[in-house]
Amino acid sequence: MTGTGTQADPLVITDAADLYSLSTSGGPAMYCKLGSDIDLNGTPYAENFSPIPLNCCELDGDGHCIRNIYVNTPNRNVKVFNIPFYGGDMVLKNLRLENTELIGENISVIASDYQNTVSLYNCTFVLNIRRMSDMSAISTTHCLMASERVSLSMELSTIAVSGYYKRQFAVARNSQVRRCHFHLVLEIGLGDTSDGSSGSFLTGCTLTDSYVTGSITAASQLTDSTNMSYNCSFNNSYTALSYINQNNVYWNGNMTTPCFYDKELAGNRDFTASRTYYGLTTVQCKNAEYLQSIGFLVAGGE
């Protein structure tokens, strides 16, 4: 590694060994950035993955990628990044995760045993997951993106999640989400009726200028509910999702400014509930002039 770890002269990380050496060479005031893509294949961390230590106040991916993370521990909890200190304000930015396959009882991308605040900025995480726990979501406050003690905010980021949840569980919880895209292609074994909606994919979040796309498929026809959001606020945001093998699908939350969803993809379900939440045709969803006419802020043409 080169650099002194200051904001003006960050530590430059160029390979997997550098990345993991942060456990000893880093610290809660250290600034770091990637100097190249990091591929875990062919390294000691490929088959015996351990969480990447975020022992720094900032990790700037500088447009680079960490790829080929594979964890297969269906009876254990899985985490990709771990913050080893207490009470930090950590920034993770300009980073991509690719070919990341996570199989575990519970999964959290960013974790810590201590209370920490993390800002995720301009990141793209492509995740293939299998969450094998059927633990009730009401018994925990962690979610896919962050463990229980991590407070997460997100901006200008894309989270693409495919795979399987044995029981429906939150992707993001109690987070400020601004100008972000969630793409969910998930199969679920069970909905979350018994959880009082606390297992919704988005729980306690505020989404601004953001959108959710993809599909949610039940492994077999669900008689319980699929709750997409609970106790959330939506500002100038939209959803374009299809729902397969599900009788009851709910979007719960305040639409403080006009929002919309693709009602054709949603199987012509009605989520409006007397809110400024417009169920539109696919053609209307793509028509900038029409969206502006209902008060949705958009730039550009069809």
Secondary structure as UniProt FT lines:
FT   STRAND          11..13
FT   HELIX           16..20
FT   HELIX           22..25
FT   TURN            28..29
FT   STRAND          31..34
FT   STRAND          38..39
FT   TURN            41..42
FT   TURN            44..47
FT   STRAND          52..53
FT   STRAND          58..60
FT   TURN            62..63
FT   STRAND          65..73
FT   TURN            74..75
FT   STRAND          78..83
FT   STRAND          89..93
FT   STRAND          96..104
FT   STRAND          107..112
FT   STRAND          116..121
FT   STRAND          124..131
FT   HELIX           137..139
FT   TURN            148..149
FT   STRAND          150..155
FT   STRAND          158..167
FT   STRAND          172..173
FT   STRAND          176..178
FT   STRAND          181..190
FT   HELIX           193..195
FT   TURN            196..199
FT   STRAND          202..203
FT   STRAND          206..208
FT   STRAND          211..235
FT   STRAND          238..255
FT   STRAND          259..262
FT   TURN            263..267
FT   TURN            273..274
FT   STRAND          277..280
FT   HELIX           282..285
FT   HELIX           288..293
FT   TURN            294..295
//
